[in-house]
Amino acid sequence: MVVLNKIIALFLIILIGVYGAKKEIINEEVNKGLRKILLQITLPLLVINSFSFTFSEEIKGDIIKAFIYSTIFFIVGGIISYILLKPLKGEKRKILQFGNAFSNCGFIGFPIINSIYGAEGVVYTSIFNMVFTIALWTYGIIIFTGSTSKENIKKVLINPAIIAVYIGIVIMIFNIKLPTAIIDTSKIVGEMTAPISMIIVGNILSKVRMKDILKEKTIYYGALIKLIIIPLVLCTITRYVLKDNSMVMNTIIIIQAMPAAAMTSIFAADFNKEKEYSAMLVFVTTLLSIVTIPIISRILGA
């Protein structure tokens, strides 16, 4: 029910974006402004807020473990996706590679993990979110630009979201207690990231015909890799290679099994690469995750 309710909410927000576009309330200029608000204001505050948790000594080892395996699983998932997407060519392959690497770990991930594992699971999800953010502004940029030039590296290092990571790491390591007003502000504004991103997806999706979605077979192939193959491979590694069925590992696998992040569409729009196709990918993976997330959770015994 948690999965179903969250995904229904996502679809309703997407429909609001579609409505806004059809009624010309949200034109291209407004959509561009929303992307700037998201990337430069709401997302950085969401990142800072995700680090504002109590650094308990009791789970210190598991927190370090969560960081290490979040990084490793990101790399493993990226390699699996790269290999399986090899037959595809062009910009669509880049979109699928990005969508497979980056999950909707925020709006869907946090509440689902909280419903399964409680507050401790949310801490591990926050660690994954930290790795997600760093990877997003490094590996994610490389996918779209195909470049690691000094100029791109400089842009990444001074990006508001990465600066938020620097701040967040300091807050976490030194267990800094921010004033309640600052925490509340970052939480309220940060939580605007999910609805704004879905409205942007809806705006892009408004230009796509349903017939185009149904006939685009590569999206369903990408969704199979994202929602089923990568989580099952990671599950096999943890169970039979690492022999670890801990909450940390299961949390990371479930987060990896989430649908493609809305940032797929936002980056595609910013870099002007197959933005309609990227919106279709977010839409389809989110729809199919209603079925796939409970299956993966059941396999893990969650």
N, C-alpha and C positions, 0 to 999 in steps of 0.2 A: 504493500500500500504506500509506503514511503516513496519507493521508486515511481510508482504510477502517479501519485499526486504531484511530485516534483516535475515529472516530464509533462504532465497535463499543463502545469503552470507555465513551463517553458513554451509549449505550443501556443498557449493563449497570448503570451507576450509577443511571440513571433507574429501572430495574427494581428496584434495591435500595430506592429511595424508595417505589415502588409496594408492594413486599413489606412494608416497615416500616409503611406506612399500613394495609394489609389486616390485618396482625397486631396493629394498634393499638399498635405500639411507638412510632410517630411520630404522636401526635394533634395537634390544632390548636395546643395550647399549646406542644408541643415544636417544631412547625413555625415558630411565631412566634419562639421562642427562637433557632432556627437562622438565621432571617432577620436577627435583631439581631446575632448573632455574625458573620454574613457582612458586613453593612453597616457595622458599627462596629469590627470587629477584622481579619478576614482580608482584606477588600477594600482597606482603607487600606494594610496592609502589602504587599499585592501591588503596589499603585501605587508605593510607595516603592522596592520592589525593582526595578521596571521602569525606574527612572531610574538605577540603579546600574550604569552601563556607562562604559567609557573614552571620554571626549570627545576623539576623535582629531582633530587639526588637518587631517589629510588629507581627511577626509570632512565637515569643518565645513560647507562649502557645501551638501552634499547633505542634511545634517541640517536645516539651515534650510529647504531646499527641501521636505523631507519634512513639516515642520511647516506650511508655507504651503499645500501641495497637499492635505494631510490635511484641513485646515480647509475649503478650497475644495470638495473632493469631498464632504465631509459636507453642505455647503450644497446643492450640486448634486443629490446623492442625495435630500436632504430635499424639494427642489422637485419632482423627478420623481415621488417617491412621493405627495406632496400632490396633484399634478395628476391622477395616474392613480387615486387613491383617492377622488376627488371624488364619484363616483356613490354611494359607500357612505355610510351614515348611522350615527349612534349611537356607542356605546362601542367597538364592534368596529373601527371606522375608526381610533380612537385607538391601539388595540393594534397594528394593522397598521402605522400610521405610525411607532410606536416601534420595532417589530421590524424594519422596513425601514431605519431610521436606524442602529440599533445592532447590530453584528455580534459573533459569538463570536470576538473577536480574541485572547482569551487562551488557553484550553485547546486550541482547534483551530488558531488563527492562528499562534501562535509556532512550534510544531513543524513545521507545513507550510512556512512561510517559511524556517525553518532548513534543512529538507531540500532546498529549491530554491536558495536564495541564500546560505546559510551565515550566519556571524556578522554580516556587514554588513547583511543583510536583517533580522536580528533587531533591530539598532539602529533601523532605520527603522520597524519594527513597534512598538518601544517609544515612538517619537515619536508614531505614530498612536494608541497606547494612551493617551498623555497627552491628546491632543485629545479622544479618546473619553470620558475621565473627566470633563473639563471640560464637554463637551457633555451628558453623562449627567445631571449634577447642575444643569444650567441648562435646556437645551432639553428634556431628558427629563422634568424636573419640570413644565415648562410644558405639555407634551402631556397629562399626566394631570390637572393642576389647572386648565389653561386660564387661569392667572393669573400675573401678574408683580408681585404685591403686595410691599410692603416686607418684610412678615413672611416670605414665601416666599424672597425674595432673601437675607434674613438667615439663614434656615435653611440655604440652599445654601452660603453663604460660610463658615459655621462647621461644615459637615458634615465628619465625620472623613475621608471620601475626598478632599474638596477640600483640607482641611488637609494631607493626605498629598501632594497635588499641589504645594502651596506648598513643602513640605519637599523634594520630589523635584526641583523646578526649581532650588532653591538648590544641591542636591547636584550636579546636572548642570552648571550654569553655572560654578560654582567648582571643579568636578572634585574634590569632597571624597571622600577615601578613608575610608569607614566601617570600624570594626573588623570583623574577620572574623566574630566572634560575633554582631554585630548583623545583618550581611548574611545569615548563615546562618539566623538566627531569622526575619527578614522573609521569606526565601525559603521556608522550611519552612511557616510559618503562612500566608503568602500563597498558596501552592499548594493550601491547603485550600479556597480559594474555589470552584474548579471542581467538586470532588466534592460540597461542601455545596449549591451552587446546583442541581446535577443531582438530588440527593436531594429538594430542595424541589420541583423540577419534577415528579418522580415522585410525590411525595405529592399534589400537586394533580391530576396526571393519573389517579391511582387512582380519582378520582370521576367520570371521563369514560368513556363507553362507546365502543368502537372504531367502532360504527355512526355515532355522532355525528361522529367525526373524518372518516369517509369521505364523509358527506353535506354537510359544511360547505365549500361551494364557494368562499366568500370567502377562506378560508385558502390555497387553491391559487392563487387570483388574486394574493394578497399575496406568496406564495412565488415566483411568476413574476416579479413586479416586483423582489423582493429578490435572487434568485439569478441571474437572467438579464438583465433589462432594464437595471437600474442599472449593473452591471458592463460591459455592452456599450456603453452610452452613454458611460461614462467612458473605455472603451478607444478609442472613435471620436474623442473629444475629444483624447486624448493623441496618437493616431496621426496624425490628419488636420488638427487645428487647431493643437495645440502642437508637433506633429512631434517628439515625445519618446518614445522607447522605452527609457528608462533603467531601471535596477534600482529606483530610487526610485519611479517611477510605477507600474511593474508590481507592486511590493510592495503599494502602497496599493490598487490595483484588486483584487488577489487577496484582501486583507483585507476589502474591501467586499463581496466575493462570498461571504463566510462566512455560515452560517445565523444566524438571529435569536439574539441574546444571551439567556442564561438570566435576565438582569436584567429581561427583558420580563415573565416570570412573577412575579418577586419584587416588582417595582414594582406590578404589577396586584394582587397579594395585599395589599400594604401600603396601596394606595389603594382596595381593594375594588371593582375594576372588571374584570369578565369574566376572572377568574383561570383558570377552566377553559379558556376560549377561548385565552388567552395560552399556556397549557401545550401546547395542541394545536398552536399556531403554532411553538413551539420544537421540538416533536417532529417535525412534518412537514418544516420547513425543514432540520433536521439530517439527516433520512432522505434527502431529495432531494439534499442537497449531495454525497452520495457520487458522484452522476453529474455534477452541475453544476460543482463545483470543478475536476476534471480537464479539463472542456471549456473553461472560461475560461482555465485555465493553458495549455492547448494553443494557444488563439487568441493569447495573449500571447507564445507561443514560449518559455515558461518551462520 
